[in-house]
């Protein structure tokens, strides 16, 4: 594969990663409305579960999840920082913390 075709292939993967969100499960729209968590913000432990069970989804979604998992395992998570910046920051995966109100007596 020549270098230009490889660059185009990587650019297409990154473009798809920028737009694709987890469509089901713990990080899907039911728990993170309205569209779910971007694939690049999924925790590496969650992706590793798919890898251990060898049960990535079929099709393009499975390919993208494999790519994200491999990049995170290889320590390349910072590549996604530009995508996060454009999206308004990293998706918070924790529920908002409710702080008790303290009223003066």
C-alpha positions as CSV (number, residue, x, y, z in Angstrom):
1,X,0.0,0.0,0.0
2,X,1.5,3.3,-0.9
3,X,1.9,6.1,1.6
4,X,-0.8,8.4,0.1
5,X,-3.5,5.6,0.2
6,X,-2.5,4.8,3.8
7,X,-2.9,8.5,4.8
8,X,-6.3,8.6,3.2
9,X,-7.3,5.4,4.9
10,X,-6.3,6.7,8.3
11,X,-8.0,10.1,7.7
12,X,-11.2,8.2,6.9
13,X,-11.0,6.2,10.1
14,X,-10.4,9.4,12.1
15,X,-13.3,11.1,10.4
16,X,-15.6,8.2,11.3
17,X,-14.3,8.2,14.9
18,X,-15.0,11.9,15.2
19,X,-18.7,11.3,14.4
20,X,-19.5,7.9,15.8
21,X,-21.0,7.4,19.3
22,X,-21.6,4.2,21.2
23,X,-25.1,3.1,20.1
24,X,-25.8,0.6,22.9
25,X,-24.9,-0.6,26.3
26,X,-23.5,1.1,29.4
27,X,-22.2,4.1,27.4
28,X,-25.1,4.2,24.9
29,X,-27.9,6.8,24.5
30,X,-30.0,5.2,27.3
31,X,-27.3,6.2,29.9
32,X,-25.7,9.2,28.1
33,X,-28.5,11.0,26.2
34,X,-29.2,12.0,23.6
35,X,-26.6,10.1,21.4
36,X,-24.2,8.2,23.7
37,X,-20.5,8.6,24.4
38,X,-18.1,9.2,21.5
39,X,-16.1,6.1,20.8
40,X,-12.8,7.8,21.5
41,X,-14.0,8.6,25.1
42,X,-14.8,5.0,26.0
43,X,-12.7,3.7,28.8
44,X,-9.9,1.3,27.8
45,X,-11.3,-1.2,30.4
46,X,-14.6,-1.3,28.6
47,X,-12.9,-1.8,25.2
48,X,-10.7,-4.5,26.7
49,X,-13.8,-6.4,27.8
50,X,-14.8,-6.7,24.1
51,X,-11.2,-7.7,23.2
52,X,-11.0,-10.4,25.9
53,X,-14.3,-11.9,25.0
54,X,-13.4,-11.5,21.3
55,X,-16.9,-10.1,20.7
56,X,-16.5,-6.7,19.1
57,X,-19.6,-5.9,17.1
58,X,-19.7,-6.8,13.5
59,X,-19.2,-4.2,10.7
60,X,-17.8,-0.7,10.8
61,X,-18.6,-0.2,14.5
62,X,-16.5,-3.2,15.5
63,X,-13.6,-2.0,13.3
64,X,-13.7,1.5,14.9
65,X,-13.9,0.0,18.5
66,X,-10.8,-2.2,17.7
67,X,-8.9,0.9,16.4
68,X,-9.7,2.9,19.5
69,X,-8.8,0.0,21.8
70,X,-5.5,-0.5,20.1
71,X,-4.6,3.2,20.1
72,X,-5.4,3.4,23.8
73,X,-3.5,0.3,24.7
74,X,-0.5,1.7,22.7
75,X,-0.7,4.9,24.7
76,X,-1.9,7.1,21.8
77,X,-5.0,8.5,23.5
78,X,-3.7,12.0,23.1
79,X,-4.4,11.7,19.4
80,X,-8.1,12.2,20.3
81,X,-7.5,15.5,22.1
82,X,-8.2,17.5,19.0
83,X,-11.5,15.7,18.5
84,X,-12.4,16.3,22.2
85,X,-11.5,20.0,21.9
86,X,-13.8,20.4,18.9
87,X,-16.6,18.5,20.8
88,X,-16.3,20.8,23.9
89,X,-14.1,18.6,26.0
90,X,-13.9,15.0,27.3
91,X,-17.2,13.3,28.0
92,X,-17.7,13.0,31.8
93,X,-18.4,9.3,32.5
94,X,-19.4,9.9,36.1
95,X,-22.8,11.0,37.3
96,X,-23.0,14.6,38.5
97,X,-22.1,14.9,42.1
98,X,-24.9,16.1,44.3
99,X,-23.6,18.3,47.1
100,X,-25.7,18.8,50.2
101,X,-26.8,22.3,50.7
102,X,-25.8,23.8,54.0
103,X,-28.3,26.4,55.3
104,X,-27.4,28.8,58.0
105,X,-29.5,28.3,61.2
